[in-house]
Amino acid sequence: MAQAKEMTALEWGLLLGLSVVWGGSFFFIEVAVRELPPFTIVATRLILAALALHVFLRLTGRRMPSDPKIWAAFAVMGLMNNAIPFSLLVWGQTQIASGLASILNATTPLFAIAAAHFLTDDERLTPRRLAGALLGLAGVAVLIGGDAMRALHADIWAQIACLGAALSYALAGIFGRRFRRMGVAPMATATGQVTMSSLILIPLVLVLDAPWTLPLPSTGVIACLAALGLVSTALAYVFYFRILSTAGATNLMLVTLLVPVTAILLGAAFLNETLAANQLAGLALIALGLAAIDGRPVRMIGSWARRRKRA
């Protein structure tokens, strides 16, 4: 198994930037849900991102594909990678804090490696990855706490919704592998999926939320919606595919370790949120699980031990 490519200073900077814009999404959502219903927030986020990405493609001279089969695949990808997980996360944050939602979202790679084992031929579950997955799942159990085994309170359902979002992201990642085989450029895939998920959600918003009947949101909420669409979605995709193209998927996965930290710091700094001891312990176990899956910390410790032995 090949080792992950060492990242340059620029790639590390982009990774940190991606963690900030993705971590910031939980903060922006936490503010927006105080005044707007979930579907309105998600649809606005996706519409703004789709418009921004189309403008980006136009400015860079790129074209969208015209094959109906590709657009059908965009619709499936948009449903699994945007419409479903965004909606679940936003609804979940009406019940739980942004930091906790971001921790639950960090389980995405754990679901991904398990799903890939059964749904692909080239990403089998190795003993090291299995150990990492078990550590991460233990972290989820500790994070949610014993109440989940005794009673299903509203916050438990919200946590399950966030885990459902992580599962949807994982399945989307496996489904999205087909776009490379179909010859679709990464930025076109990002733009296509966001466009189709916007079209899927618009009818739901019109029927369920009747946004024309809602009071005008405050300036702060409008700013958060703009940041969600333009920064935490459109700009995030630009960072995402830039890192993916130069540093690879394994390095990109490290961002999931940084997003909860960003979300927790923003929530603590601006929303006066706190995390219980079991939630912090759960985060630590999830981080250990992801580190085991990635493998580099283990190799670094082994290399350090060998140098110490030779000294």
Beta strands, then each sheet from edge to edge (+ up, - down):
end
